[in-house]
Amino acid sequence: MENFIVSARKYRPQEFETVVGQSHITDTLEHAIGENQLAQALLFCGPRGVGKTTCARILARKINEKDGSVSEDGFAYNIYELDAASNNSVDDIRELIDQVRFAPQVGKYKVYIIDEVHMLSSAAFNAFLKTLEEPPAHAIFILATTEKHKIIPTILSRCQIYDFKRITIEDIQGHLRKIAQQESIQYEDDALYLIAQKADGALRDALSIFDRLSTFSQKNITLAKAAEVLNILDYDQYLNIVDLAKENKIPEVLFAFNEIVKRGFDPHIFIAGLGNHFRDLMMAQNASTIDLIEVGEKTKTKFVEQGQKWTAQQLIDAIEICNYADINYKNSKNPRLTVEIALMQLASLTAGLDSKKKNS
């Protein structure tokens, strides 16, 4: 049986052009190599899964290619990768410093990639200071970390700092689309949008979820299956409850809520999500605010259609009701009743009742 390779490894970028969502960094690094203005100590920092180690490896290889220390089969010499999480003692750093003193046998530069550099002990940091400030002409250090605040200021001042940003939902969605096409996986655009949203700016997390979903759905990723695997309430659940509330169907609304609770969802997360849904409906009423809704295009169309059925004041009242229930949920002796009261109030909004009376 052929070994399965996770998408995060299989599609790890090999060139700067293929790095997703970090053009402000990749362009700078390419220009620095082209104009021979590369600093000898660089610090890549940012959240997990956004391409720090990937960019460090590409940069190390580019330096090697430029200076001719790549073999015929493409193997790059003079690249040393150290994991500071497991080699964090002062002895490990002293060993590294001893290695750095020797010039490379092939090519011009030795490139040292130190991953998770914030894990070094304070003694190891101090032992590293002098080498980092005055490295030999043949040494380039690329440090990578998710926690810049844990690195001592004396190290920070000796490095050229590159801040990686969270990758946007649209960029992640576009990347997942390309992979799905290459792997012949059928998909719904809104399902990929949901994966990108859940990944919270980390491409590696998005690819892990994508792999899990493609296995679960047998290479047919739908929005319903994505919501099931990710254990999040599908937008259709909220759309359904809001439609029932608009028609003042209190028993049906309470039954729908009970079904959601039976599926294992937290009522607190549900009422907070419902408040957010009403907020999205309000944004959908105006063409200038429609882009503030973070959902896929198909779902956005449904939101616009549903938003037209409500007046702006009704939506403001609905948001207030949900917000009030959200705030009081934790302090309530009967939290479920707090949510049910809110749902009954929402289902009475369009019945011509006085909203002030309901809020009291």
C-alpha positions as CSV (number, residue, x, y, z in Angstrom):
1,M,0.0,0.0,0.0
2,E,1.3,3.4,-0.9
3,N,2.2,5.7,2.0
4,F,-0.2,8.6,2.6
5,I,1.5,12.0,2.8
6,V,-0.5,14.7,4.6
7,S,-1.3,17.7,2.4
8,A,0.7,20.1,4.6
9,R,3.9,18.1,3.7
10,K,3.0,17.1,0.2
11,Y,2.2,20.7,-0.9
12,R,4.8,22.5,1.2
13,P,6.0,25.3,-1.0
14,Q,9.4,24.9,-2.6
15,E,9.6,28.4,-4.1
16,F,8.8,31.9,-2.7
17,E,6.1,32.4,-5.4
18,T,4.1,29.4,-4.0
19,V,4.1,30.7,-0.4
20,V,0.5,31.7,0.4
21,G,-0.4,35.1,1.9
22,Q,3.1,36.4,2.9
23,S,4.1,38.4,-0.2
24,H,5.3,41.3,1.9
25,I,8.0,39.0,3.3
26,T,8.8,36.8,0.3
27,D,9.3,39.8,-2.0
28,T,11.6,41.5,0.5
29,L,13.7,38.3,0.8
30,E,14.0,37.8,-3.0
31,H,15.1,41.4,-3.4
32,A,17.6,41.0,-0.6
33,I,19.2,37.9,-2.2
34,G,19.2,39.5,-5.7
35,E,20.9,42.7,-4.5
36,N,23.2,40.9,-2.0
37,Q,21.8,42.8,0.9
38,L,20.8,39.9,3.2
39,A,21.3,40.3,6.9
40,Q,23.4,37.7,8.7
41,A,20.8,37.2,11.4
42,L,17.0,37.1,10.6
43,L,14.1,36.4,12.9
44,F,10.9,35.0,11.5
45,C,8.0,35.4,14.0
46,G,4.3,35.0,13.7
47,P,1.4,32.5,14.6
48,R,1.7,28.8,13.9
49,G,1.2,27.3,10.5
50,V,1.7,30.5,8.4
51,G,5.0,29.5,6.7
52,K,7.9,30.6,8.9
53,T,10.0,27.3,8.7
54,T,9.0,26.9,5.0
55,C,10.3,30.4,4.2
56,A,13.5,29.7,6.2
57,R,14.1,26.5,4.2
58,I,13.4,28.2,0.8
59,L,15.7,31.1,1.8
60,A,18.5,28.8,2.8
61,R,18.2,26.9,-0.4
62,K,18.2,30.1,-2.5
63,I,21.3,31.3,-0.8
64,N,23.0,28.0,-1.6
65,E,21.8,28.0,-5.2
66,K,23.2,31.5,-5.7
67,D,26.5,30.6,-4.3
68,G,26.8,27.3,-6.1
69,S,26.7,24.8,-3.2
70,V,23.9,22.6,-4.7
71,S,24.7,19.1,-6.0
72,E,23.6,17.9,-9.4
73,D,20.5,16.1,-8.0
74,G,19.4,19.3,-6.2
75,F,20.7,18.5,-2.7
76,A,21.7,21.7,-0.9
77,Y,24.8,21.6,1.2
78,N,25.6,23.8,4.2
79,I,22.1,24.0,5.6
80,Y,21.9,23.0,9.3
81,E,18.5,22.8,11.0
82,L,18.3,22.9,14.8
83,D,15.1,22.4,16.8
84,A,15.6,24.6,19.9
85,A,12.7,22.9,21.7
86,S,14.7,19.7,22.1
87,N,18.2,21.3,22.0
88,N,17.7,24.2,24.4
89,S,20.7,23.9,26.8
90,V,23.8,26.1,26.9
91,D,25.9,23.0,25.8
92,D,23.8,22.6,22.6
93,I,24.5,26.3,21.7
94,R,28.2,26.0,22.6
95,E,28.4,23.0,20.2
96,L,26.7,25.1,17.5
97,I,29.1,28.0,18.1
98,D,32.1,25.7,17.7
99,Q,30.7,24.4,14.3
100,V,30.1,28.0,13.1
101,R,33.7,29.0,13.3
102,F,34.7,26.6,10.4
103,A,34.2,27.9,6.9
104,P,32.2,25.7,4.5
105,Q,34.1,23.3,2.2
106,V,31.7,24.0,-0.7
107,G,30.2,27.3,-1.5
108,K,30.3,30.6,0.4
109,Y,27.7,30.4,3.2
110,K,26.7,28.1,6.0
111,V,23.0,28.6,6.9
112,Y,21.7,27.8,10.3
113,I,17.9,27.5,10.8
114,I,17.0,27.5,14.5
115,D,13.3,26.6,15.0
116,E,11.2,27.5,18.1
117,V,14.1,29.7,19.3
118,H,12.0,31.0,22.2
119,M,12.5,27.6,23.9
120,L,16.3,28.3,24.5
121,S,17.2,28.7,28.2
122,S,18.4,32.2,29.3
123,A,22.0,30.8,29.6
124,A,21.8,29.5,26.1
125,F,20.5,32.9,24.8
126,N,23.4,34.7,26.6
127,A,26.0,32.2,25.1
128,F,24.5,32.9,21.7
129,L,24.7,36.7,21.9
130,K,28.3,37.3,20.9
131,T,28.1,35.0,17.9
132,L,24.8,36.6,16.8
133,E,26.2,40.1,17.0
134,E,29.5,39.4,15.2
135,P,29.0,36.2,13.2
136,P,31.7,34.9,10.9
137,A,31.4,36.2,7.3
138,H,30.3,32.7,6.1
139,A,27.4,32.2,8.6
140,I,23.8,33.2,8.2
141,F,21.3,32.6,11.1
142,I,17.6,32.2,10.5
143,L,15.6,32.1,13.7
144,A,11.9,31.1,13.8
145,T,9.5,31.5,16.7
146,T,5.8,31.7,17.5
147,E,6.4,33.7,20.7
148,K,8.5,36.8,20.0
149,H,7.8,38.3,23.4
150,K,9.8,35.4,25.1
151,I,13.0,36.4,23.3
152,I,15.3,38.7,25.2
153,P,15.7,42.2,23.8
154,T,19.4,41.8,23.3
155,I,18.7,39.0,20.8
156,L,15.9,41.0,19.1
157,S,18.2,44.0,18.6
158,R,20.8,41.9,16.8
159,C,18.3,40.4,14.2
160,Q,16.4,41.7,11.2
161,I,12.8,40.9,12.2
162,Y,10.2,39.6,9.8
163,D,6.6,39.5,11.1
164,F,4.4,36.9,9.4
165,K,0.7,37.6,9.5
166,R,-2.3,35.3,9.7
167,I,-3.4,34.1,6.3
168,T,-6.7,35.6,5.1
169,I,-9.8,33.3,4.7
170,E,-9.9,34.0,1.0
171,D,-6.2,33.0,0.5
172,I,-6.6,29.8,2.4
173,Q,-9.8,29.0,0.5
174,G,-8.1,29.6,-2.9
175,H,-5.2,27.3,-1.9
176,L,-7.6,24.6,-0.8
177,R,-9.4,24.9,-4.1
178,K,-6.1,24.3,-6.0
179,I,-5.3,21.2,-3.9
180,A,-8.8,19.8,-4.3
181,Q,-8.6,20.2,-8.1
182,Q,-5.1,18.5,-8.2
183,E,-6.4,15.6,-6.0
184,S,-9.7,15.3,-7.9
185,I,-11.7,16.0,-4.8
186,Q,-15.3,17.4,-5.3
187,Y,-16.1,20.3,-3.1
188,E,-18.6,23.0,-2.3
189,D,-17.0,26.5,-2.1
190,D,-18.8,27.3,1.1
191,A,-17.4,24.2,2.7
192,L,-13.8,25.3,1.9
193,Y,-14.7,28.7,3.3
194,L,-15.9,27.1,6.5
195,I,-12.6,25.2,6.8
196,A,-10.6,28.4,6.2
197,Q,-12.6,30.2,8.8
198,K,-12.1,27.4,11.4
199,A,-8.3,27.4,10.7
200,D,-8.1,30.9,12.1
201,G,-5.3,32.1,9.8
202,A,-3.1,29.0,10.0
203,L,-2.7,27.2,6.7
204,R,-1.3,24.0,8.2
205,D,-4.5,23.7,10.4
206,A,-6.6,24.2,7.3
207,L,-4.8,21.5,5.4
208,S,-5.2,19.1,8.4
209,I,-8.9,19.7,8.5
210,F,-9.1,19.4,4.7
211,D,-7.4,15.9,4.8
212,R,-9.8,14.7,7.6
213,L,-12.8,15.9,5.6
214,S,-11.8,14.5,2.3
215,T,-11.3,11.1,4.0
216,F,-14.7,11.3,5.9
217,S,-16.6,12.5,2.9
218,Q,-14.9,10.1,0.4
219,K,-13.6,13.0,-1.7
220,N,-16.9,14.9,-1.8
221,I,-16.7,17.8,0.6
222,T,-20.1,19.4,1.3
223,L,-21.0,22.2,3.7
224,A,-23.2,19.8,5.7
225,K,-20.4,17.3,6.1
226,A,-17.9,20.0,7.0
227,A,-20.2,21.3,9.7
228,E,-20.6,17.8,11.0
229,V,-16.9,17.0,11.2
230,L,-15.9,20.4,12.6
231,N,-18.8,20.1,15.2
232,I,-20.1,23.6,14.4
233,L,-23.7,24.6,13.7
234,D,-24.5,24.8,10.1
235,Y,-25.7,28.2,8.8
236,D,-28.9,26.4,7.7
237,Q,-29.8,25.7,11.3
238,Y,-29.7,29.4,12.2
239,L,-31.5,30.3,8.9
240,N,-34.3,27.8,9.8
241,I,-34.7,29.0,13.4
242,V,-34.9,32.7,12.3
243,D,-37.5,31.8,9.6
244,L,-39.6,30.1,12.3
245,A,-39.2,33.1,14.6
246,K,-40.3,35.4,11.9
247,E,-43.6,33.4,11.6
248,N,-44.1,33.5,15.4
249,K,-43.9,29.6,15.6
250,I,-42.8,29.4,19.3
251,P,-43.3,25.6,19.7
252,E,-41.3,24.8,16.5
253,V,-38.5,27.2,17.5
254,L,-38.2,25.4,20.9
255,F,-38.3,22.0,19.2
256,A,-35.5,23.0,16.8
257,F,-33.4,24.3,19.7
258,N,-34.0,21.0,21.6
259,E,-32.8,19.0,18.5
260,I,-29.6,21.1,18.5
261,V,-29.0,20.5,22.2
262,K,-29.6,16.7,21.7
263,R,-26.8,16.7,19.0
264,G,-24.4,17.8,21.8
265,F,-24.1,21.6,21.1
266,D,-23.6,24.0,24.0
267,P,-26.7,26.3,24.4
268,H,-24.4,29.1,25.2
269,I,-22.5,28.8,21.9
270,F,-25.8,28.5,20.2
271,I,-27.3,31.8,21.5
272,A,-24.0,33.6,20.9
273,G,-24.0,32.3,17.3
274,L,-27.7,33.3,16.9
275,G,-26.8,36.8,17.9
276,N,-24.0,36.9,15.4
277,H,-26.4,35.6,12.8
278,F,-28.8,38.5,13.4
279,R,-25.9,40.9,13.2
280,D,-25.0,39.3,9.8
281,L,-28.6,39.7,8.6
282,M,-28.4,43.4,9.5
283,M,-25.1,43.8,7.5
284,A,-26.8,41.9,4.6
285,Q,-29.5,44.6,4.3
286,N,-27.0,47.2,3.0
287,A,-24.8,46.8,0.0
288,S,-22.0,48.8,1.6
289,T,-21.8,46.5,4.7
290,I,-22.4,43.1,2.9
291,D,-18.6,42.4,2.7
292,L,-18.4,42.5,6.6
293,I,-20.2,39.1,6.6
294,E,-17.6,36.3,6.8
295,V,-19.4,33.4,5.0
296,G,-19.2,31.8,1.5
297,E,-20.9,33.4,-1.5
298,K,-23.9,30.9,-1.6
299,T,-24.6,31.4,2.1
300,K,-24.3,35.2,1.7
301,T,-27.1,35.1,-0.9
302,K,-29.3,33.3,1.6
303,F,-28.5,35.9,4.3
304,V,-29.5,38.7,1.9
305,E,-32.8,37.0,1.1
306,Q,-33.6,36.5,4.8
307,G,-32.4,40.0,5.8
308,Q,-35.1,41.5,3.5
309,K,-37.8,39.9,5.6
310,W,-36.9,41.9,8.7
311,T,-36.9,45.6,9.5
312,A,-33.7,47.2,10.8
313,Q,-35.4,47.9,14.2
314,Q,-36.5,44.2,14.6
315,L,-33.0,43.0,13.9
316,I,-31.6,45.5,16.5
317,D,-34.1,44.2,19.0
318,A,-33.2,40.6,18.1
319,I,-29.4,41.3,18.6
320,E,-30.2,42.9,22.0
321,I,-32.2,39.9,23.1
322,C,-29.5,37.4,22.1
323,N,-26.8,39.6,23.7
324,Y,-28.8,39.8,27.0
325,A,-29.2,36.0,27.1
326,D,-25.5,35.6,26.3
327,I,-24.4,37.9,29.1
328,N,-26.8,36.3,31.7
329,Y,-26.2,32.7,30.7
330,K,-23.3,32.0,33.1
331,N,-25.1,33.6,36.1
332,S,-28.4,31.9,35.6
333,K,-29.5,29.1,37.9
334,N,-31.3,27.6,34.8
335,P,-29.2,28.5,31.8
336,R,-31.3,26.6,29.3
337,L,-34.4,28.5,30.4
338,T,-32.5,31.8,29.7
339,V,-32.0,30.7,26.1
340,E,-35.6,29.4,25.7
341,I,-36.9,32.8,27.0
342,A,-34.8,34.6,24.5
343,L,-36.1,32.3,21.7
344,M,-39.7,33.0,22.7
345,Q,-39.0,36.7,22.7
346,L,-37.4,36.4,19.3
347,A,-40.5,34.5,18.0
348,S,-42.7,37.3,19.3
349,L,-40.8,40.2,17.8
350,T,-42.9,40.3,14.6
351,A,-46.2,39.7,16.5
352,G,-46.7,43.4,17.1
353,L,-45.8,43.2,20.8
354,D,-44.2,46.2,22.5
355,S,-40.4,45.5,22.4
356,K,-39.8,47.4,25.6
357,K,-42.2,45.2,27.5
358,K,-40.4,42.1,26.1
359,N,-37.0,43.3,27.0
360,S,-38.0,44.0,30.6
